[in-house]
Amino acid sequence: MKFLVVGGAGYIGSHMVKRLLGAGHELVVADNFSTGHRSALVGGSLVELDIADAQALNILFAVQQFDAVFHFASFIQVGESVTEPSKYYQNNVTATLALLQAMVRAGVKNFIFSSSAAVYGDPEYVPIDEEHPKTAINPYGRSKWMVEQMLVDFDRAYGLKSVCLRYFNAAGADPEGELGERHEPETHLLPLILQAAAGRRTSITVYGRDYDTPDGTCIRDYVHVTDLVAAHALAVDYLLAGGTSTVFNLGNGQGFSVQQVIDTARHVTGQDIAVSEAPRRAGDPPRLVADPRRARELLGWQPQFASLELIVAHAWNWEQKYPWI
């Protein structure tokens, strides 16, 4: 098959590119490198463009024919989305609309979308299934939910089929050590902890120890990036086999607390990671854990790296191998 991977130089996109190339598919990677890295590209044909540029998209789809499009090119910082909502609605919603319009004009019918558990907002119950109310509490989550709603309408009007994959906490790195997580600034817990272990920051901050959890710290569902991209590969197979548009939660169905992640990182790295304490952050629910049964039953998805120790070990291997400044 021939696929377009939008945002293929980013964290999850680059792992997707490696997975698809390993399966023998032909790839075109589109990226504007606003957050991605050229060094993360392991193959495929690169087209440097911004998906907000309708003319560039029209040219691309005129000269290339794709069986499906994977979309990873979203801004993801929740805090920044609150202070700069315009940036998030422009990139995550308006630019995605331009991509969908170009697909419709070109007759491309299959779309795999990176969504987020942020569409659910503060959970009413845990574990969270796909039918949970969508009450996003920040512009980032609302931008993802807006795209999901657009996709329902595009299916009804134009026959564009889609799978929306709602990530919980993507973590880890390529088990072979070729790829890993690089955000600037970094906001995700595990790489921040490992930066402290590596001496690149003085400590890791724990925001609140008074939650209604066994150790008082927040619990999150961490899913290995390799397992995430495996689910995307299954999702595109599902669509190409005639599957209907749908959504899936991607999580392991079990949660680990902030303190458990720190303790595991101390064990894996052998470093005494310094911790600083801070009050709770607004909008941090005590528990966010997925109910991933739909993906397991309908796609046959079986995570291979559900162990927290493995997730941390792969991320630590990446952190040590590439001590960027």
N, C-alpha and C positions, 0 to 999 in steps of 0.2 A: 504494500500500500504506500501511498504518498501522502504525507501529513505536513501541515503547517503548525509550527510550535511558536506561539507568540509569547515573548518573555522567556525564551529558551536559554538566556544567559544568567538567569536568576537562580536562587537556591533550589527550588523544587523543579523549575523548568529545565535546568541543566541535568538534573538526575533523570528527568523524563526523556531528554534527548539521548542520554546514554542508554536507557532502557530500550527505546524504540530502535536505535541503531543496532543494538545487540540482537534484536529480533529480526533484523534484515530489512527494515522499512527504509524508504527514501524520505529524507527530511529537508524542509526549508525552515530555517530559524529566523524569525523576525524580532528584532530588539532595537530599542533606541539607546540602550546603555545608560539610562537615567539612574538605575540602581543595579543593573547587571554588570557582569565582568567578562571581558573578552577571553580571559584565561580560563573561564569556566566552560567554554565551548569545546566539546570533545569531537565534533564532527557535524555533518550536515552542511547545506549551503546557506550562508548568511546573507540576509537582506536587512540592511540598517534602515529602519523607518519607524515612525511614530504612527500607531494605529488611528490616531485622530486625523491623520492626513488622508482624506478620502481619495485624492488623486493618486497618491502612492499606492494605496490599496487596490484601486482599480487597475493600475498597471500590473501589479503583482498577480492579481487573479486573472488578468488577461493573458499572461504569458505562462502561468503555471496552473495545473489542474490538480486539485486536492480531493482526497477521499474524506478527510475530516480536518478540523481545526482544534487545536488545544490552546486554551487561553490562560496564561499565567501572569499577564502584565498588569497587575494591580498594585497600588500603594497599600501598605498593610499596617502602618503605625496608628494604633487606636488613638493615642494621645494627640498626635499631630492632626488627625482627622477632626478632632474637637476644636482645635485652634485654627485650622485651615480647611474648613469643609469644602470650600470652592475647589481646591486642588483635588480633593477626593472625588467629588461629583464629576468634575471635568474628566479626570483620567479613568476612574472606575466605571462611570456610567456613560458619559457622552462619547468617550473614545470607544468604549465597547459597542455602543450603538452604531458607530461608524463601521466597525468591523462586521457586525451582523448585517448591516445594509449592503456592504460589499459582498458578503457571502451570498445573500439573496440574489443580487444582480448576477453573480457568477454561477448560480445554481448549485452551490456547495451546501449539502443538506445535513451534515453531522458536526456537532459542536460539543466539546468537553470543557466545562467551566469550573475553574477553581473558586468555589464559594467558601463559606466559613461558618463555624458554629456561632459566630457573632450575630447571625441573623436571629438567634433565639432570645438574646438579651439575658436578663436575670432569670434563671430557670425556675419554673413552677414545680418541676419534679425532676428527679435524677434516678436512673440514667435518662438521657434525653433522646427521644425518638424523632423521626422526621416529621411527625404530625404535631409536635410541640408548637404552641403559639409563637409566631414570629414578631417579637417585640424588641427589636434592636435598640440599644441605648446610646449609640454613637454613630456619627456619620459613616465610619468605615462599615459597620454592620448594615446600616441602612442602604449603603451603595451596593452591597452584595445582594441584598433582598430585592432592590429595584431591578437589578439585572435578571435575577431569577424570574421576576414577574414579567419582564420584557420577553424572556424566552418562552414563557407560556403563550404569550400573544403571537410571537413569531411562528411558533409551531402551528397554532390555529389558523393563522392567515397565510403563511408561506410554506408550511410543511417542513420547517427547519427543526430537526430533531436534536435534542440536547440531553446531556447528563450533567447535573450540578452536584459537585462533590463538596460536602460541607466538612472542612477540616476542623479537627479539634486542635491539639497542640503538635504541629509538625516539629520533629526533633531528629537528632542524629546526623550521620554523614554516610557517604558511600562506603560500604564495607571494605572496598579495595583501596580506599584512601585517596582516590583521584579527585573527588568533589566534596564540598562541605558548605557550611553556612557562613555567609559573609554579608552582614548588613551594616550600613553606616548611616546613622548610629545604630548600634545593636540594642534591641529592647527585649529579646527573648531570654528566658531564665537560664536555660542550660548553657548557651555560649557565654553568658555573663559570668556564671559560676566558674566555667573553665578558664575564662580570661583571668579571674582571680587566682585560680590554681596555677596558672602559668606566669603570674606576676605582672600581667598587663593591666590589672587594676588592683587597688589595695584591698578591696573587700566586696562581698555581695550583700545587698540590702534585702532584708526580710520585712515586708510590709504587713505587719499585724501578726500577733500570736494569740489572738483571742477569738478566733473563729470556732464554730461548733464542729470541730473535726478532732480526731484522736490526739494530734499533737498541737492543735491550735493554729496551724498554718493552712493556707488554701490548698485544695486538692484539684489537680488537673489531669486530663487524659492525654498522655504523650504517645504519639504514633510515629514510628520510624519513617523517615523520608523515602526509603526504599520500598517499604510497604505501601506508602501513599502512591508512588508512581506505578506500582503493580496494580493498584485499584484502577488507575486511569487507563492502563493497557487493557484491563478486563472491560472497562466501561466502553471504550471505543469498539472492541470486539462485539459487545452487546448491541451497540447501535448499528454497526455494519451488518449484523445478522438480522436486522429488522426490528430491534427493540424500540419500544415507545419512550418518549421523553419522561424522565423521572429524576429523583434526587436520592442521594445516599449520604449518610453520616460516615465519616472515616475517623475512627478512634478504636482503641483496643478494648473498650468496655470496662476498663479498670482505671482507677485514679491513683496518683501518687502525690503526696504532699510536697510543698516547697522544702520542708526539712528532710524528707526522704530523698529528694533529688540531691540536696547538699551532702547528706551522709553518703549516698552512693558515689558521688563525685569524689569525696574524700577517700573512699575505699579504692576506687579505680585509679586515681591519680597518685595516691600516696602523699598528698599535700594537705596540710592543715589550713583549710580555706577560712579566712577571716570573715566574720559576719557582723554587719551593723544592723541595728534595729530602727524601724520607723513605724509610724502609725499606719493604719489601714488606708488604702487608696479608695477613693470613691468609685463605686461600680464594680468592685471585685467580689463576686459571689463566693461563698465558701466552697462549693463543689461544682465542677463542670466535667461531667463524664458522659460519654456517648453510649447510646444503644446502637451497635453496629450490625444488628441481626439482618437488616434488609440487604446490605452489601454482601454479607456472607451467604445468604440464602439465594439471592437473585444473580449475583455475579460470581459466586463461588470464591470470594475473596478470603484468604487465610493469611493473616499477618505472620511473617516469619521471624520478626525481630521485636516481639512484644516485651521481652525482658528489659527492664529499666537499666540493668547493668550493661547489656549489650548496646543500648542506645547511647549511654554515656561513654562507653569504651570507644565506639566508632567516632563520636564527636571529639573525644580527647585525642585520638590518633590524628585526626584532621588538624586540631589546634596545635599539636606538637610539630606536625609536618610542615605547616605553613604559618610560621609565627610572623604574620604581616604586622606592619606598624600602623 
